[in-house]
Amino acid sequence: MNKILKFFKSEILLKVLFIIVLCSFTIWTIFSILYKVYCEGNLNGSEITFFIDSVKDIFQILFFILVGVVTILSYLQARKTLFTPIKTETFKMQIKAFEDILAFFQNKSETDFTRQFDLDFIVHANSRLMFGDFISHFHKNEIKIDEDKLKNLHKEFDGGYATMTWAEKNFVAPEYYEKSEVEKPEEVTNPAIILEKWKNYEYGPIQFSKKFREESEKLNQLIASPLIPTELKNKLEAFEDIAKENLYAVGKVLNDIAQEFPQKFPTAKSIKKFEPVGIWNRYNDEMKKQEPTAKEILNYIRHYLKIDRLID
């Protein structure tokens, strides 16, 4: 059925119809003349001459029309032939871009995306750092922090994200006219003041791993492709936004939990009850799901390429 519809939409049909009309008119004209001459026999010489001249003129008109139609059709076909290789190569490049997107998203669940962006490690590592801040703030004279472990942990990081509020609390822009000297803050021993300062605590910067950076760069490369449709690009950007929001959510969850620590761990001995898995559970409830947006991307590509029609 599709082949039949394609035939009726093609230029070949126009050529065939034109030839049929031309042949029909020619046969009708010849038949009319022969009928008048041999069957009726009532034509004089001038009438026969008129018929012959008329037929000749009609054939000339039809000839020029035929030449014009053939010329136009030849031009249209030549134009298609000229641009077909360019369209074909562009389509091949677009298919390659789609293949890269499919490889990034295909057959992946929410757990797969969590591992892909290394969120389990990011949450665990940042939790350790935040817990270290808590120990240093409340129990630094009772619990010794293993600095070597912290250094090894920092080696696993590839960068960090600091919120504006965190930067305002921890960074000071030096004035151009004086050299600022770092003054050692006076040690506070009053428990009430220590607790009050902790209420203003904000964790930061949020550290991320090399794996997170690499996957984010791959995603940016997919978005930057000039060969993908705008709607698909928007869906990829929406997925990227979710990945960023899940990174920012680490800081939000740690800030909320940090305010619970003074009550949960009031003594150095109670710190032994600390269980990092509980932080992951809180984060898992806070993070946005990536799988639904990934399915939208895959469905769009399937619809765009008309995969179902190709299979049928």
Secondary structure, 3 states (H helix, E strand, C coil): CHHHHHHHCCHHHHHHHHHHHHHHHHHHHHHHHHHHHHHHCCCCHHHHHHHHHHHHHHHHHHHHHHHHHHHHHHHHHHHHHHHHHHHHHHHHHHHHHHHHHHHHHCCCCHHHHHHHCCHHHHHHHHHHHHHHHHHHHHCCCCCCCCHHHHHHHHHCEEEEECCHHHHHHHCCCCCCCCCCCCCCCCCCCCHHHHHHHHHCCCCCCEEEEHHHHHHHHHHHHHHHCCCCCHHHHHHHHHHHHHHHHHHHHHHHHHHHHHCCHHHHCCCCHHHHHCCHHHHHHHHHHHCCCCHHHHHHHHHHHHHHCCHHHHHC
